[in-house]
């Protein structure tokens, strides 16, 4: 299964797909700014930042959480 398909599955299982998209966009920006890629198979993560971020999320290497703005409670890591 390719990273895109795994990310689609992750999005389908997520309570909030918008939060997942924001988390991925934030990771893409970090990679473009020089953050180290957690997937060694991705070469030149600055130029392949979207692919690298998708691989990281698909493999479960990046966790994220949502906060309910009404209660302030934090919910899971998107899994």
Gaussian input, Z-matrix of N, CA and C with variables (Angstrom, degrees):
# hf/3-21g

backbone

0 1
 N
 C     1     B1
 C     2     B2     1     A1
 N     3     B3     2     A2     1     D1
 C     4     B4     3     A3     2     D2
 C     5     B5     4     A4     3     D3
 N     6     B6     5     A5     4     D4
 C     7     B7     6     A6     5     D5
 C     8     B8     7     A7     6     D6
 N     9     B9     8     A8     7     D7
 C    10    B10     9     A9     8     D8
 C    11    B11    10    A10     9     D9
 N    12    B12    11    A11    10    D10
 C    13    B13    12    A12    11    D11
 C    14    B14    13    A13    12    D12
 N    15    B15    14    A14    13    D13
 C    16    B16    15    A15    14    D14
 C    17    B17    16    A16    15    D15
 N    18    B18    17    A17    16    D16
 C    19    B19    18    A18    17    D17
 C    20    B20    19    A19    18    D18
 N    21    B21    20    A20    19    D19
 C    22    B22    21    A21    20    D20
 C    23    B23    22    A22    21    D21
 N    24    B24    23    A23    22    D22
 C    25    B25    24    A24    23    D23
 C    26    B26    25    A25    24    D24
 N    27    B27    26    A26    25    D25
 C    28    B28    27    A27    26    D26
 C    29    B29    28    A28    27    D27
 N    30    B30    29    A29    28    D28
 C    31    B31    30    A30    29    D29
 C    32    B32    31    A31    30    D30
 N    33    B33    32    A32    31    D31
 C    34    B34    33    A33    32    D32
 C    35    B35    34    A34    33    D33
 N    36    B36    35    A35    34    D34
 C    37    B37    36    A36    35    D35
 C    38    B38    37    A37    36    D36
 N    39    B39    38    A38    37    D37
 C    40    B40    39    A39    38    D38
 C    41    B41    40    A40    39    D39
 N    42    B42    41    A41    40    D40
 C    43    B43    42    A42    41    D41
 C    44    B44    43    A43    42    D42
 N    45    B45    44    A44    43    D43
 C    46    B46    45    A45    44    D44
 C    47    B47    46    A46    45    D45
 N    48    B48    47    A47    46    D46
 C    49    B49    48    A48    47    D47
 C    50    B50    49    A49    48    D48
 N    51    B51    50    A50    49    D49
 C    52    B52    51    A51    50    D50
 C    53    B53    52    A52    51    D51
 N    54    B54    53    A53    52    D52
 C    55    B55    54    A54    53    D53
 C    56    B56    55    A55    54    D54
 N    57    B57    56    A56    55    D55
 C    58    B58    57    A57    56    D56
 C    59    B59    58    A58    57    D57
 N    60    B60    59    A59    58    D58
 C    61    B61    60    A60    59    D59
 C    62    B62    61    A61    60    D60
 N    63    B63    62    A62    61    D61
 C    64    B64    63    A63    62    D62
 C    65    B65    64    A64    63    D63
 N    66    B66    65    A65    64    D64
 C    67    B67    66    A66    65    D65
 C    68    B68    67    A67    66    D66
 N    69    B69    68    A68    67    D67
 C    70    B70    69    A69    68    D68
 C    71    B71    70    A70    69    D69
 N    72    B72    71    A71    70    D70
 C    73    B73    72    A72    71    D71
 C    74    B74    73    A73    72    D72
 N    75    B75    74    A74    73    D73
 C    76    B76    75    A75    74    D74
 C    77    B77    76    A76    75    D75
 N    78    B78    77    A77    76    D76
 C    79    B79    78    A78    77    D77
 C    80    B80    79    A79    78    D78
 N    81    B81    80    A80    79    D79
 C    82    B82    81    A81    80    D80
 C    83    B83    82    A82    81    D81
 N    84    B84    83    A83    82    D82
 C    85    B85    84    A84    83    D83
 C    86    B86    85    A85    84    D84
 N    87    B87    86    A86    85    D85
 C    88    B88    87    A87    86    D86
 C    89    B89    88    A88    87    D87
 N    90    B90    89    A89    88    D88
 C    91    B91    90    A90    89    D89
 C    92    B92    91    A91    90    D90
 N    93    B93    92    A92    91    D91
 C    94    B94    93    A93    92    D92
 C    95    B95    94    A94    93    D93
 N    96    B96    95    A95    94    D94
 C    97    B97    96    A96    95    D95
 C    98    B98    97    A97    96    D96
 N    99    B99    98    A98    97    D97
 C   100   B100    99    A99    98    D98
 C   101   B101   100   A100    99    D99
 N   102   B102   101   A101   100   D100
 C   103   B103   102   A102   101   D101
 C   104   B104   103   A103   102   D102
 N   105   B105   104   A104   103   D103
 C   106   B106   105   A105   104   D104
 C   107   B107   106   A106   105   D105
 N   108   B108   107   A107   106   D106
 C   109   B109   108   A108   107   D107
 C   110   B110   109   A109   108   D108
 N   111   B111   110   A110   109   D109
 C   112   B112   111   A111   110   D110
 C   113   B113   112   A112   111   D111
 N   114   B114   113   A113   112   D112
 C   115   B115   114   A114   113   D113
 C   116   B116   115   A115   114   D114
 N   117   B117   116   A116   115   D115
 C   118   B118   117   A117   116   D116
 C   119   B119   118   A118   117   D117
 N   120   B120   119   A119   118   D118
 C   121   B121   120   A120   119   D119
 C   122   B122   121   A121   120   D120
 N   123   B123   122   A122   121   D121
 C   124   B124   123   A123   122   D122
 C   125   B125   124   A124   123   D123
 N   126   B126   125   A125   124   D124
 C   127   B127   126   A126   125   D125
 C   128   B128   127   A127   126   D126
 N   129   B129   128   A128   127   D127
 C   130   B130   129   A129   128   D128
 C   131   B131   130   A130   129   D129
 N   132   B132   131   A131   130   D130
 C   133   B133   132   A132   131   D131
 C   134   B134   133   A133   132   D132
 N   135   B135   134   A134   133   D133
 C   136   B136   135   A135   134   D134
 C   137   B137   136   A136   135   D135
 N   138   B138   137   A137   136   D136
 C   139   B139   138   A138   137   D137
 C   140   B140   139   A139   138   D138
 N   141   B141   140   A140   139   D139
 C   142   B142   141   A141   140   D140
 C   143   B143   142   A142   141   D141
 N   144   B144   143   A143   142   D142
 C   145   B145   144   A144   143   D143
 C   146   B146   145   A145   144   D144
 N   147   B147   146   A146   145   D145
 C   148   B148   147   A147   146   D146
 C   149   B149   148   A148   147   D147
 N   150   B150   149   A149   148   D148
 C   151   B151   150   A150   149   D149
 C   152   B152   151   A151   150   D150
 N   153   B153   152   A152   151   D151
 C   154   B154   153   A153   152   D152
 C   155   B155   154   A154   153   D153
 N   156   B156   155   A155   154   D154
 C   157   B157   156   A156   155   D155
 C   158   B158   157   A157   156   D156
 N   159   B159   158   A158   157   D157
 C   160   B160   159   A159   158   D158
 C   161   B161   160   A160   159   D159
 N   162   B162   161   A161   160   D160
 C   163   B163   162   A162   161   D161
 C   164   B164   163   A163   162   D162
 N   165   B165   164   A164   163   D163
 C   166   B166   165   A165   164   D164
 C   167   B167   166   A166   165   D165
 N   168   B168   167   A167   166   D166
 C   169   B169   168   A168   167   D167
 C   170   B170   169   A169   168   D168
 N   171   B171   170   A170   169   D169
 C   172   B172   171   A171   170   D170
 C   173   B173   172   A172   171   D171
 N   174   B174   173   A173   172   D172
 C   175   B175   174   A174   173   D173
 C   176   B176   175   A175   174   D174
 N   177   B177   176   A176   175   D175
 C   178   B178   177   A177   176   D176
 C   179   B179   178   A178   177   D177
 N   180   B180   179   A179   178   D178
 C   181   B181   180   A180   179   D179
 C   182   B182   181   A181   180   D180
 N   183   B183   182   A182   181   D181
 C   184   B184   183   A183   182   D182
 C   185   B185   184   A184   183   D183
 N   186   B186   185   A185   184   D184
 C   187   B187   186   A186   185   D185
 C   188   B188   187   A187   186   D186
 N   189   B189   188   A188   187   D187
 C   190   B190   189   A189   188   D188
 C   191   B191   190   A190   189   D189
 N   192   B192   191   A191   190   D190
 C   193   B193   192   A192   191   D191
 C   194   B194   193   A193   192   D192
 N   195   B195   194   A194   193   D193
 C   196   B196   195   A195   194   D194
 C   197   B197   196   A196   195   D195
 N   198   B198   197   A197   196   D196
 C   199   B199   198   A198   197   D197
 C   200   B200   199   A199   198   D198
 N   201   B201   200   A200   199   D199
 C   202   B202   201   A201   200   D200
 C   203   B203   202   A202   201   D201
 N   204   B204   203   A203   202   D202
 C   205   B205   204   A204   203   D203
 C   206   B206   205   A205   204   D204
 N   207   B207   206   A206   205   D205
 C   208   B208   207   A207   206   D206
 C   209   B209   208   A208   207   D207
 N   210   B210   209   A209   208   D208
 C   211   B211   210   A210   209   D209
 C   212   B212   211   A211   210   D210
 N   213   B213   212   A212   211   D211
 C   214   B214   213   A213   212   D212
 C   215   B215   214   A214   213   D213
 N   216   B216   215   A215   214   D214
 C   217   B217   216   A216   215   D215
 C   218   B218   217   A217   216   D216
 N   219   B219   218   A218   217   D217
 C   220   B220   219   A219   218   D218
 C   221   B221   220   A220   219   D219
 N   222   B222   221   A221   220   D220
 C   223   B223   222   A222   221   D221
 C   224   B224   223   A223   222   D222
 N   225   B225   224   A224   223   D223
 C   226   B226   225   A225   224   D224
 C   227   B227   226   A226   225   D225
 N   228   B228   227   A227   226   D226
 C   229   B229   228   A228   227   D227
 C   230   B230   229   A229   228   D228
 N   231   B231   230   A230   229   D229
 C   232   B232   231   A231   230   D230
 C   233   B233   232   A232   231   D231
 N   234   B234   233   A233   232   D232
 C   235   B235   234   A234   233   D233
 C   236   B236   235   A235   234   D234

   B1=1.4549
   B2=1.5318
   B3=1.3039
   B4=1.4534
   B5=1.5262
   B6=1.3250
   B7=1.4646
   B8=1.5259
   B9=1.3268
   B10=1.4642
   B11=1.5253
   B12=1.3188
   B13=1.4653
   B14=1.5231
   B15=1.3359
   B16=1.4699
   B17=1.5231
   B18=1.3355
   B19=1.4608
   B20=1.5316
   B21=1.3268
   B22=1.4635
   B23=1.5212
   B24=1.3171
   B25=1.4605
   B26=1.5318
   B27=1.3293
   B28=1.4574
   B29=1.5205
   B30=1.3326
   B31=1.4641
   B32=1.5203
   B33=1.3246
   B34=1.4630
   B35=1.5275
   B36=1.3272
   B37=1.4564
   B38=1.5285
   B39=1.3191
   B40=1.4561
   B41=1.5229
   B42=1.3150
   B43=1.4639
   B44=1.5192
   B45=1.3342
   B46=1.4506
   B47=1.5305
   B48=1.3156
   B49=1.4533
   B50=1.5277
   B51=1.3296
   B52=1.4584
   B53=1.5289
   B54=1.3211
   B55=1.4606
   B56=1.5194
   B57=1.3198
   B58=1.4651
   B59=1.5242
   B60=1.3172
   B61=1.4664
   B62=1.5263
   B63=1.3225
   B64=1.4638
   B65=1.5244
   B66=1.3158
   B67=1.4595
   B68=1.5312
   B69=1.3255
   B70=1.4690
   B71=1.5253
   B72=1.3335
   B73=1.4662
   B74=1.5253
   B75=1.3213
   B76=1.4576
   B77=1.5265
   B78=1.3225
   B79=1.4638
   B80=1.5272
   B81=1.3333
   B82=1.4671
   B83=1.5336
   B84=1.3308
   B85=1.4676
   B86=1.5265
   B87=1.3337
   B88=1.4704
   B89=1.5307
   B90=1.3101
   B91=1.4670
   B92=1.5269
   B93=1.3111
   B94=1.4756
   B95=1.5238
   B96=1.3436
   B97=1.4621
   B98=1.5238
   B99=1.3447
   B100=1.4511
   B101=1.5122
   B102=1.3333
   B103=1.4667
   B104=1.5267
   B105=1.3248
   B106=1.4717
   B107=1.5275
   B108=1.3036
   B109=1.4618
   B110=1.5232
   B111=1.3218
   B112=1.4587
   B113=1.5214
   B114=1.3276
   B115=1.4648
   B116=1.5240
   B117=1.3352
   B118=1.4657
   B119=1.5318
   B120=1.3167
   B121=1.4653
   B122=1.5309
   B123=1.3322
   B124=1.4699
   B125=1.5208
   B126=1.3117
   B127=1.4665
   B128=1.5187
   B129=1.3014
   B130=1.4694
   B131=1.5320
   B132=1.3194
   B133=1.4682
   B134=1.5217
   B135=1.3099
   B136=1.4698
   B137=1.5244
   B138=1.3379
   B139=1.4606
   B140=1.5266
   B141=1.3140
   B142=1.4619
   B143=1.5280
   B144=1.3227
   B145=1.4615
   B146=1.5246
   B147=1.3124
   B148=1.4710
   B149=1.5208
   B150=1.3196
   B151=1.4652
   B152=1.5312
   B153=1.3323
   B154=1.4635
   B155=1.5230
   B156=1.3186
   B157=1.4645
   B158=1.5292
   B159=1.3309
   B160=1.4660
   B161=1.5230
   B162=1.3241
   B163=1.4653
   B164=1.5197
   B165=1.3233
   B166=1.4620
   B167=1.5294
   B168=1.3160
   B169=1.4668
   B170=1.5244
   B171=1.3220
   B172=1.4658
   B173=1.5255
   B174=1.3268
   B175=1.4645
   B176=1.5293
   B177=1.3252
   B178=1.4585
   B179=1.5154
   B180=1.3187
   B181=1.4623
   B182=1.5228
   B183=1.3161
   B184=1.4583
   B185=1.5261
   B186=1.3067
   B187=1.4640
   B188=1.5265
   B189=1.2993
   B190=1.4543
   B191=1.5178
   B192=1.3237
   B193=1.4507
   B194=1.5177
   B195=1.2973
   B196=1.4526
   B197=1.5224
   B198=1.3088
   B199=1.4558
   B200=1.5163
   B201=1.3117
   B202=1.4588
   B203=1.5298
   B204=1.3040
   B205=1.4617
   B206=1.5336
   B207=1.3217
   B208=1.4601
   B209=1.5233
   B210=1.3328
   B211=1.4598
   B212=1.5234
   B213=1.3328
   B214=1.4459
   B215=1.5175
   B216=1.3387
   B217=1.4619
   B218=1.5243
   B219=1.3131
   B220=1.4613
   B221=1.5012
   B222=1.3413
   B223=1.4658
   B224=1.5073
   B225=1.3251
   B226=1.4569
   B227=1.4977
   B228=1.3237
   B229=1.4524
   B230=1.5211
   B231=1.3061
   B232=1.4451
   B233=1.5070
   B234=1.3188
   B235=1.4740
   B236=1.4932
   A1=108.63
   A2=116.82
   A3=121.43
   A4=110.59
   A5=114.78
   A6=120.75
   A7=110.93
   A8=117.26
   A9=120.05
   A10=110.55
   A11=116.91
   A12=120.56
   A13=111.11
   A14=116.87
   A15=120.00
   A16=110.95
   A17=117.25
   A18=120.76
   A19=109.84
   A20=117.84
   A21=120.51
   A22=110.83
   A23=116.77
   A24=120.97
   A25=110.24
   A26=116.36
   A27=121.11
   A28=110.80
   A29=116.76
   A30=120.90
   A31=111.14
   A32=117.00
   A33=120.65
   A34=111.06
   A35=116.98
   A36=121.47
   A37=112.58
   A38=116.33
   A39=121.71
   A40=111.20
   A41=116.04
   A42=120.76
   A43=111.25
   A44=116.48
   A45=120.54
   A46=109.28
   A47=117.00
   A48=121.76
   A49=111.77
   A50=116.47
   A51=120.98
   A52=110.39
   A53=116.99
   A54=121.13
   A55=110.89
   A56=116.89
   A57=120.89
   A58=110.14
   A59=117.01
   A60=120.91
   A61=110.95
   A62=117.37
   A63=120.60
   A64=111.41
   A65=116.72
   A66=121.00
   A67=110.56
   A68=116.48
   A69=120.03
   A70=110.98
   A71=117.06
   A72=120.29
   A73=110.78
   A74=116.26
   A75=119.98
   A76=110.65
   A77=116.67
   A78=120.92
   A79=111.00
   A80=117.24
   A81=121.33
   A82=109.58
   A83=116.65
   A84=119.97
   A85=111.05
   A86=116.06
   A87=119.95
   A88=110.69
   A89=117.09
   A90=120.89
   A91=110.83
   A92=116.77
   A93=120.31
   A94=111.52
   A95=116.05
   A96=120.25
   A97=112.32
   A98=117.00
   A99=120.19
   A100=116.70
   A101=119.02
   A102=120.97
   A103=109.03
   A104=117.12
   A105=119.00
   A106=111.88
   A107=115.19
   A108=121.39
   A109=109.08
   A110=117.39
   A111=122.57
   A112=112.84
   A113=116.85
   A114=121.72
   A115=107.98
   A116=116.67
   A117=119.24
   A118=114.39
   A119=117.86
   A120=120.81
   A121=112.36
   A122=117.63
   A123=120.93
   A124=108.35
   A125=114.59
   A126=119.81
   A127=109.54
   A128=115.56
   A129=122.70
   A130=110.94
   A131=115.85
   A132=120.24
   A133=113.46
   A134=118.30
   A135=119.37
   A136=111.09
   A137=116.50
   A138=120.29
   A139=112.29
   A140=117.32
   A141=122.64
   A142=109.73
   A143=116.88
   A144=121.56
   A145=112.69
   A146=117.75
   A147=119.99
   A148=109.49
   A149=116.60
   A150=120.39
   A151=110.82
   A152=116.23
   A153=120.73
   A154=110.66
   A155=117.65
   A156=121.25
   A157=110.71
   A158=116.99
   A159=119.79
   A160=110.90
   A161=117.02
   A162=120.56
   A163=111.07
   A164=116.84
   A165=120.89
   A166=111.42
   A167=117.10
   A168=120.45
   A169=110.56
   A170=116.76
   A171=120.91
   A172=111.52
   A173=116.65
   A174=120.88
   A175=112.73
   A176=116.85
   A177=120.19
   A178=113.41
   A179=117.47
   A180=121.34
   A181=112.62
   A182=117.00
   A183=122.41
   A184=107.49
   A185=116.13
   A186=121.61
   A187=108.66
   A188=116.43
   A189=121.28
   A190=107.86
   A191=116.24
   A192=119.62
   A193=109.86
   A194=115.93
   A195=121.60
   A196=108.68
   A197=115.92
   A198=121.44
   A199=108.20
   A200=116.20
   A201=121.26
   A202=107.21
   A203=116.55
   A204=121.09
   A205=112.60
   A206=117.77
   A207=120.58
   A208=112.24
   A209=116.85
   A210=120.20
   A211=113.02
   A212=117.37
   A213=120.74
   A214=113.73
   A215=117.04
   A216=121.55
   A217=109.85
   A218=115.32
   A219=122.25
   A220=109.43
   A221=115.54
   A222=120.99
   A223=110.14
   A224=116.94
   A225=124.85
   A226=117.56
   A227=114.77
   A228=121.59
   A229=110.70
   A230=116.87
   A231=120.10
   A232=114.14
   A233=116.91
   A234=120.07
   A235=110.00
   D1=134.10
   D2=-178.78
   D3=-81.25
   D4=162.96
   D5=-176.75
   D6=-57.89
   D7=-41.55
   D8=-178.51
   D9=-60.23
   D10=-42.64
   D11=-179.90
   D12=-66.69
   D13=-38.22
   D14=178.11
   D15=-67.65
   D16=-36.99
   D17=178.19
   D18=-68.44
   D19=-38.96
   D20=175.65
   D21=-60.51
   D22=-41.56
   D23=177.97
   D24=-64.73
   D25=-42.56
   D26=177.35
   D27=-60.59
   D28=-42.06
   D29=178.78
   D30=-64.41
   D31=-39.88
   D32=179.85
   D33=-65.44
   D34=-32.87
   D35=-179.29
   D36=-84.80
   D37=-13.51
   D38=-176.18
   D39=-76.09
   D40=146.72
   D41=175.33
   D42=-72.58
   D43=-28.28
   D44=-175.55
   D45=-140.80
   D46=100.00
   D47=-177.60
   D48=-67.90
   D49=-29.89
   D50=178.48
   D51=-63.23
   D52=-42.26
   D53=178.86
   D54=-64.54
   D55=-39.36
   D56=176.22
   D57=-60.83
   D58=-44.94
   D59=179.53
   D60=-62.92
   D61=-40.96
   D62=177.83
   D63=-64.74
   D64=-41.68
   D65=179.23
   D66=-63.35
   D67=-41.96
   D68=178.52
   D69=-65.82
   D70=-41.31
   D71=179.18
   D72=-63.31
   D73=-39.10
   D74=178.23
   D75=-64.59
   D76=-40.15
   D77=178.77
   D78=-66.83
   D79=-39.16
   D80=177.40
   D81=-59.89
   D82=-45.20
   D83=178.91
   D84=-61.67
   D85=-41.34
   D86=179.63
   D87=-63.08
   D88=-42.22
   D89=178.60
   D90=-63.85
   D91=-42.10
   D92=179.22
   D93=-66.21
   D94=-26.88
   D95=178.45
   D96=-85.57
   D97=0.69
   D98=174.47
   D99=109.15
   D100=6.57
   D101=177.15
   D102=-63.25
   D103=146.28
   D104=-179.74
   D105=-70.54
   D106=140.43
   D107=178.02
   D108=-80.80
   D109=138.55
   D110=-178.59
   D111=-88.42
   D112=-3.33
   D113=179.27
   D114=-114.11
   D115=106.54
   D116=-176.10
   D117=-62.94
   D118=-22.63
   D119=-177.70
   D120=-70.77
   D121=-18.84
   D122=-179.16
   D123=-88.11
   D124=115.59
   D125=178.10
   D126=-89.75
   D127=146.11
   D128=176.79
   D129=51.64
   D130=67.33
   D131=-175.34
   D132=-66.03
   D133=-16.90
   D134=176.14
   D135=-67.51
   D136=-40.14
   D137=-179.60
   D138=-88.03
   D139=-20.34
   D140=178.40
   D141=-114.68
   D142=40.41
   D143=-172.99
   D144=-62.72
   D145=-39.34
   D146=-179.30
   D147=-66.44
   D148=-45.75
   D149=178.63
   D150=-61.43
   D151=-43.55
   D152=-179.48
   D153=-62.93
   D154=-45.47
   D155=179.99
   D156=-63.48
   D157=-41.97
   D158=178.36
   D159=-62.04
   D160=-42.21
   D161=177.98
   D162=-62.28
   D163=-43.37
   D164=-179.58
   D165=-62.26
   D166=-46.11
   D167=179.33
   D168=-67.68
   D169=-41.56
   D170=-178.44
   D171=-62.33
   D172=-34.84
   D173=-179.63
   D174=-86.52
   D175=-1.88
   D176=179.13
   D177=76.98
   D178=21.74
   D179=-179.16
   D180=-83.21
   D181=-18.87
   D182=179.40
   D183=-118.41
   D184=126.70
   D185=177.46
   D186=-108.47
   D187=152.54
   D188=176.44
   D189=-142.96
   D190=161.47
   D191=179.61
   D192=-139.33
   D193=155.74
   D194=178.74
   D195=-111.01
   D196=151.61
   D197=177.58
   D198=-121.39
   D199=128.81
   D200=176.07
   D201=-74.87
   D202=115.86
   D203=-175.43
   D204=-64.96
   D205=-25.51
   D206=-179.84
   D207=-77.44
   D208=-40.40
   D209=-175.58
   D210=-105.34
   D211=-19.25
   D212=-177.30
   D213=79.23
   D214=4.66
   D215=-179.48
   D216=-77.61
   D217=143.27
   D218=176.27
   D219=-95.02
   D220=135.73
   D221=-177.99
   D222=-117.60
   D223=116.07
   D224=168.19
   D225=44.63
   D226=-163.89
   D227=179.08
   D228=-124.39
   D229=26.51
   D230=178.48
   D231=84.12
   D232=5.10
   D233=-178.90
   D234=-104.47

